[in-house]
Amino acid sequence: MNVTPPLSSVSPWVYPVISSGNRLLQRAFFGPLTVNGFEHFPLHGPAVLAIKHYSRWDPLVIAQLQPKAICFMTNANQFSGIQGWLLRRLGSFPIDLARPQKSSIKHMIELLHQDELVGIFPEGGIVRDQPLRSLKPGTARLILQAESTAPQPRAIPITPIAIRYEPEAQRGAAVFVDISPAFSSRDFEAGSDKEKAAKMTQHLEVVLRDRLQHLALAQNK
């Protein structure tokens, strides 16, 4: 698939409909939204939200937590028809998961250099048949690249976010979100960027698995 992503463009009249300033859309689709660890949610960028990907509704849920636009890196196959029109106006940008293009990677890095919030689903797609798919170091490598090419030296925080729908991702479902404290590349010592990316990825996977298990146990009580 040959995709040339446009610059993210947040519509001033579309985004407020789905952001935290307006809960009508969320209430139209889901039941109650319960958030644990809201104090860890970044209020500004540059920052990366690393989110468990359970449903195509995940970006809508996360957008309820922050009035500032979140630019989601989204599978290119989602950018067709009305859905694609809406995604583009919400600041999302496409990436071909099979063959990631340099333009998509460059655009994400530019967003972080512009102090934006970027949402990433590190599993690489929607995963429902297991708690969490094993993560690859691609997300961490992108963040390290953004840090190394920034106009000024800075660490870009990564905030792990677990999400769960009860009983499943369907209309009327209760939604539970667990936000963990952010971490960054400066929290890990390593001899090379490759080693550091591996350590960052391992930490992210451990945190997400732990918080997803916590959500599951809480709902099964």
C-alpha positions in Angstrom: 0.0 0.0 0.0 1.5 3.3 -1.0 0.4 6.0 1.4 1.6 9.6 1.6 0.5 10.9 4.9 -0.6 14.6 5.0 0.5 16.8 7.8 -1.8 16.3 10.8 -4.6 18.8 10.7 -6.8 19.2 13.7 -10.2 20.6 12.8 -11.3 23.3 15.3 -14.9 22.2 14.9 -14.5 18.4 14.7 -12.1 17.7 17.5 -14.1 19.5 20.3 -17.0 17.1 19.6 -14.9 14.1 20.8 -12.6 15.7 23.3 -13.0 16.0 27.0 -15.0 19.2 26.6 -17.9 17.2 25.2 -18.9 13.8 26.7 -22.1 13.5 24.6 -20.4 11.3 21.9 -18.8 9.0 24.5 -22.1 8.6 26.3 -23.9 7.8 23.1 -21.7 4.8 22.6 -20.5 3.6 26.0 -21.4 3.2 29.6 -19.5 4.8 32.4 -15.9 5.7 31.9 -13.6 5.0 34.9 -10.1 6.3 35.0 -7.3 5.3 37.4 -4.1 7.4 37.5 -5.4 10.4 35.7 -2.8 12.5 37.5 -0.2 10.8 35.2 -1.8 11.9 32.0 0.4 14.5 30.2 -1.2 17.9 29.8 1.1 18.9 27.0 3.8 17.6 24.7 6.1 16.4 23.6 4.9 13.1 24.9 4.0 9.7 23.7 0.9 7.8 24.9 1.6 4.0 24.5 -1.8 2.5 24.5 -3.1 -1.1 24.7 -5.1 -1.5 21.4 -8.3 -3.4 22.0 -10.8 -1.6 19.7 -11.1 1.0 17.0 -12.9 3.0 19.6 -9.7 3.4 21.7 -8.8 6.8 20.3 -12.2 8.1 21.1 -12.0 6.9 24.7 -8.5 8.4 25.2 -9.6 11.7 23.7 -12.1 12.1 26.5 -9.2 12.6 28.9 -7.6 15.6 27.3 -8.9 18.8 25.6 -5.6 19.2 23.7 -5.5 17.3 20.4 -3.8 13.9 20.4 -2.3 12.9 17.1 -2.7 9.1 16.7 -0.5 7.0 14.5 -3.1 4.8 12.8 -3.0 1.8 10.5 -3.3 3.1 6.9 -6.1 0.7 6.1 -8.4 2.7 8.4 -8.2 5.9 6.2 -11.0 5.2 3.7 -14.5 6.6 3.4 -16.1 8.7 6.2 -13.9 7.1 8.8 -10.7 8.3 7.0 -12.2 11.7 6.5 -12.8 12.0 10.3 -9.5 10.5 11.3 -7.6 13.1 9.3 -9.5 16.0 10.8 -8.8 14.6 14.3 -5.0 14.9 13.7 -4.4 11.2 13.0 -1.9 10.2 10.4 -1.5 6.8 8.6 1.3 4.3 8.7 1.5 1.1 6.6 2.2 -1.5 9.2 3.6 -3.9 6.7 5.9 -1.4 5.1 6.3 1.6 7.3 7.2 4.6 5.1 9.9 7.1 6.0 7.4 9.9 5.5 5.1 8.5 8.3 8.1 8.2 10.7 9.3 11.6 9.8 5.9 13.1 10.4 5.7 11.6 13.9 9.1 13.0 14.8 8.1 16.4 13.5 5.0 16.3 15.7 7.1 15.6 18.8 9.5 18.4 17.8 6.4 20.6 17.7 5.5 19.7 21.3 2.5 17.7 20.3 0.9 14.7 22.1 1.3 11.5 20.0 -0.8 8.4 20.6 0.8 5.0 19.5 -0.5 1.5 19.8 2.7 -0.5 20.2 1.1 -3.9 19.6 0.9 -2.9 15.9 -2.8 -3.5 15.6 -6.0 -4.5 17.5 -5.4 -7.5 19.7 -8.4 -9.1 21.5 -7.4 -12.8 21.7 -4.7 -12.2 24.3 -4.0 -9.7 27.1 -1.1 -8.1 25.3 0.9 -9.0 22.2 4.7 -9.1 22.7 6.0 -5.7 21.8 8.7 -4.8 19.3 11.2 -2.0 19.8 10.0 0.1 17.0 8.2 2.6 19.2 11.2 3.1 21.5 13.5 3.5 18.4 11.3 6.2 17.0 11.4 8.1 20.3 15.1 7.8 20.5 15.4 9.1 17.0 13.1 12.1 17.9 15.2 12.8 20.9 18.5 12.7 19.0 17.2 15.0 16.2 15.4 17.5 18.5 16.6 21.2 18.2 17.4 21.1 21.9 18.4 18.0 23.9 15.3 16.6 25.7 13.8 13.4 27.0 10.4 12.5 25.6 8.2 10.9 28.2 6.3 7.7 27.4 3.0 7.2 29.3 1.7 3.6 29.3 -2.1 3.3 29.1 -4.1 0.1 29.7 -7.7 0.0 28.5 -10.5 -2.6 29.1 -14.1 -2.8 28.0 -16.7 -4.7 30.1 -18.1 -7.0 29.0 -16.5 -6.2 25.6 -16.1 -3.4 23.1 -19.7 -2.8 22.2 -22.3 -0.1 22.6 -23.2 0.4 26.3 -20.0 -1.3 27.6 -18.3 0.1 30.7 -14.8 1.4 29.9 -11.8 1.2 32.3 -8.6 3.1 31.7 -5.4 2.8 33.8 -2.7 5.4 33.3 0.8 4.6 34.6 3.6 7.1 35.5 5.7 8.2 32.5 9.2 7.0 31.9 11.8 8.1 29.4 15.1 6.9 27.8 17.0 8.6 30.6 15.7 6.0 33.0 17.8 3.3 31.4 21.6 2.8 31.0 22.8 1.1 27.9 25.8 0.9 25.7 23.9 1.6 22.5 20.6 2.9 21.3 19.6 -0.6 20.3 20.2 -1.9 23.8 18.4 1.1 25.3 15.4 0.6 23.0 15.2 -3.0 24.0 15.2 -2.1 27.7 12.5 0.6 27.2 10.3 -1.9 25.3 10.7 -4.5 27.9 9.7 -2.0 30.6 6.7 -0.8 28.6 5.5 -4.4 28.1 5.9 -5.3 31.8 4.0 -2.2 32.9 1.1 -2.7 30.4 0.8 -6.4 31.3 0.7 -5.6 35.0 -1.9 -2.9 34.6 -4.1 -5.0 32.3 -4.0 -7.8 34.8 -5.0 -5.4 37.5 -8.0 -4.2 35.5 -9.0 -7.8 34.8 -8.8 -8.8 38.4 -10.7 -5.7 39.5 -13.6 -6.5 37.2 -13.7 -10.1 38.1 -14.2 -9.5 41.8 
